[in-house]
Amino acid sequence: MKNAPNATPALQQSASSRRGFFMGAAAASAAAVAVTTLPNMGSQAPQTAKLPPAPENGGGYSLSEHVKRYYQTTRV
């Protein structure tokens, strides 16, 4: 009821207080999410995958689990 010409002051007050409540609730929930997730981000050590050594004679193809899964998805 934005600037309704026939709206009573009590009705305008009710609409704005309701809007303020929902804006406050959204801000509080965003703050709660930030508080619960930010401390966990710094404690996780970056995990690097250990790759097998490169073949000495060239040719880097190996039939890994990832490649096997891809082949399974292409079967008709």
C-alpha positions in Angstrom: 0.0 0.0 0.0 2.5 2.5 -1.2 1.1 6.0 -0.6 -2.5 5.0 -1.1 -4.7 8.0 -1.0 -7.5 6.4 1.0 -5.2 4.5 3.4 -5.4 5.2 7.1 -2.3 6.1 9.0 -2.7 2.9 11.1 -2.8 0.8 8.0 0.3 2.5 6.6 2.1 1.9 9.9 1.1 -1.8 9.9 2.5 -2.3 6.4 5.8 -0.6 7.1 6.3 -2.5 10.4 5.6 -5.8 8.6 8.1 -4.9 5.9 10.7 -3.9 8.5 10.1 -7.2 10.3 10.8 -9.3 7.2 13.8 -7.2 6.3 15.2 -7.7 9.8 14.5 -11.4 9.6 16.3 -11.7 6.3 19.3 -9.8 7.7 19.4 -12.0 10.8 19.3 -15.2 8.8 22.1 -14.0 6.5 24.2 -13.1 9.5 23.5 -16.6 11.1 24.7 -18.3 7.9 27.8 -16.2 7.8 28.7 -16.9 11.4 28.3 -20.7 11.0 30.2 -21.0 7.7 33.0 -18.6 8.0 34.9 -20.2 10.9 34.9 -23.6 9.0 36.5 -22.1 5.9 39.8 -21.3 7.5 40.3 -24.7 9.3 40.2 -26.8 6.1 43.6 -27.4 4.8 43.8 -27.5 1.0 43.9 -31.0 -0.3 46.0 -31.6 -3.3 45.6 -34.8 -5.3 48.8 -36.9 -5.7 49.2 -37.6 -9.4 51.0 -40.7 -10.5 54.4 -40.0 -12.1 54.5 -39.2 -15.8 55.6 -42.1 -18.0 59.3 -41.9 -18.9 58.8 -42.8 -22.6 56.0 -40.3 -23.2 52.3 -41.0 -23.7 50.3 -39.9 -20.7 47.2 -42.0 -21.3 46.1 -44.2 -18.4 42.8 -46.0 -17.9 41.9 -44.4 -14.6 38.5 -44.7 -12.8 37.5 -41.3 -14.1 38.1 -42.5 -17.7 36.2 -45.8 -17.0 33.2 -43.8 -15.7 33.2 -41.7 -18.8 33.3 -44.7 -21.1 30.3 -46.1 -19.2 28.3 -42.9 -19.8 28.9 -43.1 -23.6 27.5 -46.6 -24.0 24.2 -46.8 -25.7 
